[in-house]
């Protein structure tokens, strides 16, 4: 199962989406989740609607499913004692940190969406009444009767970045921003000033409720904003999270190719489609089809590298040479021959025992 990595733009989405749906509603009941001993199921009501808010593993989302609950622990009992039937006055993100704060008439319910994903209940003077986990740092402590302090940060707000960072490394060091997002934006233009402008534009733009951008690294990184060059999914982030946590083993991500990819027609056909083509000349190309199927995972990553290289203006021969340097990681690169942009193909001379030249469509 691929894991979803939370970023501070996702938390901005939580603020916007939950404010829209939960502000001026009432907390009816709070329960522990059977699937996550530190998680919560909050039953919310208003005159028009009844909703279930799930808090688990550092994510908050409204669910359409029936999540099973467990016996209330002491902290959850305290939450019900103080928050039952209380009106949610506001829901805010602390600066651009991974922190969401629910405000009621007498209390703050604070969700720290990092480290142990702590949940803290305080009064209006920020005196801690309860928490899911006791934690201690050099400058603050999460513990009953202690004063709650928000984490300190020396990083700049990306919405008001100052510029003049000189290198991508310094930009990453000084800004509160996901490294993969910076790397993605920079890879599209190879220009630091343009990257800075694009970052500021993203962090100043409105949250998208009905679609997300996806940047896939070792994990799934969703952005409820329009990110140039990223995969697009026409589903809201709340629905993605609800489907993911309800049935993670059957979770599927449907990615819509970005416009630049479509314009270049740099999409390798799915293995199934390729095999159907080969069925028309079974004996002649059976071995080639088998080789493509066996190496498809690596071929797909190579295809993505080619797309990225061409999108930033690299010469096809230069791309080939750079790829060949990675053949220890991807053995199939030892058989790459050329990029045929006219016919939109990557040409491989596959192993001699197959006696075939395989052309993998771009």
C-alpha positions as CSV (number, residue, x, y, z in Angstrom):
1,X,0.0,0.0,0.0
2,X,1.4,3.4,-1.0
3,X,1.4,5.9,1.8
4,X,0.1,9.5,1.6
5,X,2.5,12.2,2.7
6,X,0.9,15.2,4.4
7,X,2.1,18.7,3.5
8,X,1.2,22.2,4.7
9,X,-0.9,22.9,1.6
10,X,-3.1,19.9,2.5
11,X,-3.6,21.5,5.9
12,X,-4.6,24.7,4.2
13,X,-7.2,22.6,2.5
14,X,-8.4,21.2,5.9
15,X,-8.9,24.8,7.1
16,X,-10.9,25.8,4.0
17,X,-13.0,22.6,3.6
18,X,-13.8,22.1,7.2
19,X,-14.6,25.8,7.8
20,X,-17.0,25.6,5.0
21,X,-18.7,22.5,6.3
22,X,-18.3,22.6,10.1
23,X,-18.2,26.2,11.3
24,X,-21.4,27.1,13.3
25,X,-22.3,23.4,13.7
26,X,-22.4,21.5,17.0
27,X,-20.3,18.7,18.4
28,X,-22.8,15.9,19.3
29,X,-20.4,13.1,20.4
30,X,-16.7,12.2,20.3
31,X,-15.6,8.6,20.1
32,X,-12.4,6.6,19.8
33,X,-11.7,4.7,16.6
34,X,-11.2,1.0,16.8
35,X,-8.7,1.2,13.9
36,X,-6.5,3.9,15.6
37,X,-6.4,4.2,19.3
38,X,-5.3,7.8,19.1
39,X,-7.9,8.7,16.4
40,X,-11.3,10.2,16.8
41,X,-14.7,10.1,15.3
42,X,-16.6,13.3,15.9
43,X,-20.3,13.4,15.3
44,X,-21.3,16.9,14.1
45,X,-24.9,18.2,13.8
46,X,-26.7,21.3,12.6
47,X,-30.2,22.1,11.5
48,X,-29.5,21.1,7.9
49,X,-27.1,18.1,8.3
50,X,-25.4,15.5,10.4
51,X,-21.7,14.7,9.6
52,X,-19.0,12.4,10.9
53,X,-15.5,13.8,11.1
54,X,-12.7,11.3,11.2
55,X,-9.3,12.2,12.7
56,X,-6.6,9.6,12.1
57,X,-2.9,9.3,11.4
58,X,-2.6,13.1,11.0
59,X,-5.5,13.5,8.6
60,X,-9.0,15.1,9.0
61,X,-11.9,14.3,6.7
62,X,-15.6,14.1,6.6
63,X,-16.7,10.5,5.9
64,X,-19.6,8.8,4.1
65,X,-18.7,5.5,5.6
66,X,-19.4,4.0,9.0
67,X,-16.1,3.8,10.9
68,X,-16.2,1.5,13.8
69,X,-15.5,2.9,17.3
70,X,-13.9,1.6,20.5
71,X,-14.5,2.1,24.2
72,X,-13.8,5.7,25.2
73,X,-10.4,6.4,26.8
74,X,-10.0,9.0,29.6
75,X,-9.0,11.7,27.1
76,X,-12.1,11.1,24.9
77,X,-14.3,11.1,28.0
78,X,-12.9,14.5,28.9
79,X,-13.5,15.8,25.4
80,X,-17.2,14.8,25.6
81,X,-17.5,16.3,29.1
82,X,-16.3,19.7,27.9
83,X,-17.2,19.8,24.2
84,X,-20.5,17.9,23.8
85,X,-23.2,20.2,22.3
86,X,-20.6,23.0,22.0
87,X,-20.7,25.2,18.8
88,X,-17.7,25.2,16.5
89,X,-16.9,28.9,16.2
90,X,-13.9,28.7,13.9
91,X,-11.4,26.3,12.3
92,X,-8.0,27.7,11.5
93,X,-4.6,26.7,10.3
94,X,-1.7,28.1,12.4
95,X,0.2,30.2,9.9
96,X,1.3,27.6,7.3
97,X,2.2,25.0,9.9
98,X,0.7,21.5,10.1
99,X,-1.6,22.5,12.9
100,X,-5.4,22.9,12.9
101,X,-7.3,24.6,15.7
102,X,-11.0,24.2,16.5
103,X,-12.4,27.0,18.6
104,X,-15.5,26.7,20.8
105,X,-16.9,29.2,23.4
106,X,-14.6,28.0,26.2
107,X,-11.9,25.8,24.6
108,X,-9.4,25.2,21.8
109,X,-9.1,21.7,20.3
110,X,-5.7,21.6,18.7
111,X,-4.6,19.0,16.1
112,X,-0.8,18.8,15.6
113,X,-0.5,16.9,12.3
114,X,3.2,15.9,12.8
115,X,5.3,13.7,15.1
116,X,2.8,11.7,17.1
117,X,-0.2,13.5,15.6
118,X,-1.1,14.9,19.1
119,X,-4.5,16.2,19.9
120,X,-4.6,18.8,22.7
121,X,-7.5,20.4,24.5
122,X,-7.0,23.7,26.2
123,X,-9.0,26.5,27.8
124,X,-9.1,30.0,26.2
125,X,-5.8,30.8,28.1
126,X,-4.1,27.9,26.4
127,X,-3.8,25.9,29.7
128,X,-3.7,22.2,28.7
129,X,-6.7,20.2,30.0
130,X,-5.9,17.0,28.2
131,X,-3.8,15.4,25.3
132,X,-3.4,12.1,23.5
133,X,0.4,12.0,24.0
134,X,2.7,13.7,26.6
135,X,5.6,15.2,24.7
136,X,8.6,17.4,25.6
137,X,11.0,19.6,23.6
138,X,13.6,22.1,24.6
139,X,11.2,25.0,24.3
140,X,7.8,23.5,25.1
141,X,6.0,20.6,26.8
142,X,2.6,19.0,26.1
143,X,1.3,17.9,29.5
144,X,-1.8,18.6,31.6
145,X,-1.7,21.9,33.5
146,X,1.1,23.2,31.3
147,X,0.7,26.2,29.1
148,X,0.3,25.3,25.5
149,X,2.9,26.9,23.2
150,X,2.8,26.6,19.4
151,X,6.0,25.2,17.9
152,X,8.5,27.9,17.1
153,X,9.7,28.2,13.5
154,X,12.4,30.3,11.8
155,X,11.2,29.5,8.3
156,X,9.6,32.1,6.1
157,X,5.9,32.0,5.0
158,X,5.9,30.9,1.3
159,X,3.1,33.3,0.6
160,X,5.3,36.3,1.4
161,X,8.7,34.9,0.4
162,X,11.4,37.6,0.1
163,X,13.5,36.2,-2.8
164,X,17.2,36.3,-3.3
165,X,17.8,32.8,-2.1
166,X,20.6,32.2,-4.6
167,X,20.3,28.4,-4.7
168,X,17.5,25.9,-4.5
169,X,19.1,24.5,-1.4
170,X,18.9,27.8,0.4
171,X,15.3,28.3,-0.7
172,X,14.5,24.9,0.8
173,X,16.3,25.8,4.0
174,X,14.5,29.1,4.5
175,X,11.0,28.3,3.3
176,X,8.3,26.3,5.0
177,X,7.5,24.2,1.9
178,X,7.7,20.5,0.8
179,X,11.0,19.8,-0.9
180,X,9.4,17.7,-3.6
181,X,7.2,20.6,-4.6
182,X,10.3,22.9,-5.0
183,X,12.1,20.2,-7.0
184,X,9.1,19.6,-9.2
185,X,8.6,23.3,-10.0
186,X,12.4,23.9,-10.6
187,X,12.6,20.8,-12.9
188,X,10.0,22.5,-15.2
189,X,11.9,25.7,-15.7
190,X,15.4,25.3,-14.3
191,X,15.2,28.9,-13.2
192,X,15.3,30.0,-9.5
193,X,13.4,33.3,-10.0
194,X,10.6,31.6,-11.9
195,X,10.5,28.9,-9.3
196,X,10.1,31.5,-6.5
197,X,7.3,33.3,-8.4
198,X,5.4,30.0,-9.0
199,X,5.7,29.1,-5.3
200,X,4.3,32.4,-4.2
201,X,1.5,32.1,-6.8
202,X,0.5,28.6,-5.5
203,X,0.6,29.6,-1.8
204,X,-1.5,32.7,-2.6
205,X,-4.1,30.9,-4.7
206,X,-7.5,29.5,-3.7
207,X,-7.9,25.9,-2.5
208,X,-9.5,23.5,-5.0
209,X,-12.4,21.4,-3.6
210,X,-13.1,19.2,-6.5
211,X,-9.6,18.2,-7.8
212,X,-6.0,17.7,-6.8
213,X,-2.6,17.6,-8.3
214,X,-0.4,14.6,-7.5
215,X,3.4,14.5,-7.3
216,X,4.5,11.0,-6.7
217,X,7.9,10.4,-5.1
218,X,8.3,7.4,-2.8
219,X,4.9,8.3,-1.4
220,X,1.8,9.9,-2.7
221,X,1.9,13.7,-2.3
222,X,-1.5,15.4,-3.1
223,X,-1.9,19.1,-3.5
224,X,-5.4,20.6,-3.6
225,X,-4.1,23.3,-5.9
226,X,-3.3,23.6,-9.6
227,X,0.4,22.5,-9.9
228,X,1.8,22.9,-13.4
229,X,3.2,19.7,-14.9
230,X,1.7,17.4,-12.1
231,X,-0.8,14.6,-12.6
232,X,-4.4,15.7,-12.2
233,X,-7.2,13.8,-10.4
234,X,-10.8,15.1,-10.7
235,X,-11.7,14.1,-7.1
236,X,-11.6,16.3,-4.0
237,X,-9.0,15.6,-1.4
238,X,-11.6,14.8,1.3
239,X,-13.0,12.0,-0.9
240,X,-9.5,10.7,-1.6
241,X,-8.7,10.4,2.1
242,X,-12.1,8.9,2.9
243,X,-11.6,6.2,0.3
244,X,-8.0,5.6,1.3
245,X,-8.6,5.1,5.0
246,X,-11.8,3.2,4.6
247,X,-10.2,0.5,2.4
248,X,-6.5,1.2,1.9
249,X,-5.8,-2.2,0.2
250,X,-8.2,-1.4,-2.6
251,X,-7.4,2.3,-2.9
252,X,-6.8,3.4,-6.5
253,X,-5.6,6.7,-7.8
254,X,-6.9,7.8,-11.2
255,X,-4.5,10.2,-12.8
256,X,-5.4,12.4,-15.7
257,X,-2.2,13.1,-17.8
258,X,-1.2,16.8,-17.7
259,X,-1.6,18.9,-20.9
260,X,2.1,19.0,-21.7
261,X,2.3,15.3,-21.7
262,X,-0.6,15.0,-24.0
263,X,0.8,17.6,-26.4
264,X,4.1,15.7,-26.6
265,X,2.2,12.4,-26.9
266,X,4.8,10.9,-24.5
267,X,2.7,8.2,-23.0
268,X,3.7,4.6,-23.1
269,X,0.7,2.4,-23.9
270,X,-0.4,0.2,-21.1
271,X,0.9,-3.3,-21.2
272,X,-2.5,-4.7,-21.9
273,X,-2.9,-2.5,-25.0
274,X,0.6,-3.3,-26.2
275,X,0.0,-7.1,-25.9
276,X,-3.3,-6.7,-27.9
277,X,-1.2,-5.2,-30.7
278,X,1.2,-8.0,-30.5
279,X,-1.6,-10.6,-30.7
280,X,-1.9,-9.6,-34.4
281,X,1.5,-11.1,-35.1
282,X,1.8,-13.6,-32.2
283,X,4.8,-15.6,-33.3
284,X,6.9,-12.7,-34.6
285,X,6.7,-10.5,-31.5
286,X,5.8,-12.8,-28.6
287,X,9.2,-12.4,-27.0
288,X,9.2,-8.7,-27.4
289,X,5.8,-8.5,-25.6
290,X,7.1,-10.7,-22.8
291,X,10.2,-8.5,-22.4
292,X,8.1,-5.4,-22.2
293,X,5.7,-6.9,-19.7
294,X,8.5,-8.2,-17.5
295,X,10.3,-4.8,-17.4
296,X,7.3,-2.5,-17.5
297,X,7.9,-0.9,-14.1
298,X,11.4,0.2,-15.0
299,X,10.2,1.2,-18.5
300,X,7.6,3.5,-17.0
301,X,10.1,5.3,-14.8
302,X,12.4,5.7,-17.9
303,X,9.4,7.1,-19.8
304,X,8.8,9.7,-17.0
305,X,12.5,10.7,-17.1
306,X,12.3,11.2,-20.9
307,X,9.2,13.4,-20.5
308,X,10.9,15.5,-17.8
309,X,14.0,15.9,-19.9
310,X,12.2,17.0,-23.0
311,X,9.9,19.3,-21.1
312,X,12.9,21.3,-19.9
313,X,14.5,21.4,-23.3
314,X,17.2,18.8,-23.1
315,X,18.5,17.3,-26.4
316,X,17.4,13.6,-27.0
317,X,21.0,12.5,-27.3
318,X,21.8,14.2,-24.0
319,X,18.9,12.4,-22.4
320,X,20.1,9.1,-23.7
321,X,23.6,9.6,-22.2
322,X,22.2,10.7,-18.9
323,X,19.9,7.7,-18.8
324,X,22.7,5.2,-19.6
325,X,24.6,6.4,-16.5
326,X,21.7,5.0,-14.4
327,X,21.9,1.4,-15.9
328,X,23.1,0.0,-12.6
329,X,19.7,1.0,-11.1
330,X,17.7,0.2,-14.3
331,X,19.4,-2.7,-16.2
332,X,17.1,-2.2,-19.2
333,X,18.9,1.1,-19.9
334,X,21.8,-1.1,-21.2
335,X,19.5,-1.8,-24.2
336,X,18.3,1.7,-25.0
337,X,19.3,2.9,-28.5
338,X,17.6,6.2,-29.3
339,X,14.6,8.4,-29.1
340,X,12.5,8.5,-32.2
341,X,10.5,11.7,-31.7
342,X,9.0,11.6,-35.2
343,X,7.3,8.3,-34.5
344,X,7.1,8.9,-30.7
345,X,9.0,5.9,-29.6
346,X,11.9,4.9,-27.3
347,X,14.0,2.3,-29.2
348,X,15.5,-0.6,-27.3
349,X,17.8,-3.3,-28.7
350,X,16.7,-6.1,-26.3
351,X,18.8,-9.1,-25.3
352,X,20.3,-11.1,-28.2
353,X,18.6,-14.3,-27.3
354,X,15.3,-12.6,-28.1
355,X,16.7,-11.4,-31.5
356,X,14.3,-8.5,-31.6
357,X,14.4,-4.7,-31.7
358,X,11.7,-3.4,-29.3
359,X,10.2,0.0,-29.8
360,X,8.4,1.3,-26.7
361,X,5.9,3.9,-27.7
362,X,6.5,7.4,-26.2
